[in-house]
Amino acid sequence: MINISQELRQRLDSALNDGKTLTAAYVDSRGKPHISFYGSTHVHEPDKLGIWVRNPESDLINTIPDRPNIAFIYGDIGSRFYAKFEGTARIETQHEIRQRIYDEMHPVERQFDPEMKGIAVVIDLETLTVQSGRDKQVSTI
């Protein structure tokens, strides 16, 4: 069972402040591999990530209905701590959850979409791999 640890949650919450990135990878609507940085990525539930996609017409949003598989990677080379998240993305339209995803993302990211014109996306995690030094832990649903 996947349960994102408090340590990993804190790392994701402070990633922008610490100069770290979370990178998403998916196969886009043309069948091509695509990677993007998502500073809005955060732990939404112990087994779910949330992201805010500022552009409602983005390729990721257009891809989700047919190709919802997505992966994220976080890396801190200095401390030798890495996390890989794999799951299924879905667009969230329920007002309360949209608002929560918007509110939970880093304040710097919120300033780029103050009118909340973006799209809330939830990633239901299927696999979480955490590697710290030589220790590696894989969790699945």
PyMOL commands that set and color helices and strands:
alter all, ss='L'
color gray80, all
select helices_A, chain A and resi 6-13+59-63+95-104+107-110
alter helices_A, ss='H'
color red, helices_A
select strands_A, chain A and resi 22-27+33-37+42-45+48-53+69-76+81-92+119-132+135-140
alter strands_A, ss='S'
color yellow, strands_A
deselect
rebuild
show_as cartoon
